[in-house]
Amino acid sequence: MKWFIRILLILVVIFIILQFFRPERITEEITADHIFEQEDIPEEIRSLLVKSCLDCHSMQTRYLWYHRIMPASYLVNNHITGGREDLNLSYWGKMEQMQKLTALDKMCEEVENGNMPLKSYLLLHPGAKFSDEEKEIFCNWIENMNESILIQMIE
Amino acid sequence: MKRFIYPAFFIMLFISGIIITNSFTTVQKPGKDKLPENVKSIVDKSCFGCHNSESTNDDAKEALDFNTFNELRKVRKITKLKEIGETLTEGEMPPKKFLEKFPEKNLTDEERQALITWTKSETDRLIKN
């Protein structure tokens, strides 16, 4: 029994020490470059983006209580930095037309084939999963957006 | 009467022959054949082995399938071309593990550059059309 208590004690100590190495939280206020400020987006799509995408693909992450606890904060932080690197909708205004076109199309593709949102995100945000109907609405909106972007690119 | 029937018969045979051969040639057009000749031979050597409809590598097939590439919508084609260009520029493809087994399937610098040039010119063409 003694060894069990010892191991438990060591684990508790490791857990406490880990808390001192929490990754920094980085968030920013919404600027004029945010996709919501740049584009006229229907309410339906806005709420889909907020619900399922913007926690990792923007600078306006909604952190939850367990994000303060290591090692959860480490895992979450990795997803957020990775997500922002691939696509950051807070800086939409800084992107070129070509980037916007392919980013939107990629968003549709990833949502359609179920790669996004990530499974680990869905585990803690079950409501973020796209229904088939939502997928269709989302991709239709993207197709319309891309048609107008294509027209602008030709001009 | 026979004077008319024979020529008419041969003319109809001729026309139906044209229709049949035409319909065969339009059916037999896998997407890969639409690639320019120099690109096609490079793709055959280094990419098509995984990026085809019958591929057992599901990730590769989902990311890019040369059999169906030509049927994609315009914007999706542009997105895929951009991704091809990026993975080639960053040297991510063909994968290192694959090359350990099949070193002869690696791309030479010229081949890599030829593919990248193709992705750019094809993108420009698609935007303008």
Interface residues (C-beta under 8 A of the other chain):
Chain A: M98 L101 T102 D105 K106 E109 N113 E143 N146 L150 M153 I154
Chain B: E62 K74 V75 R76 I78 T79 K82 I127 K128
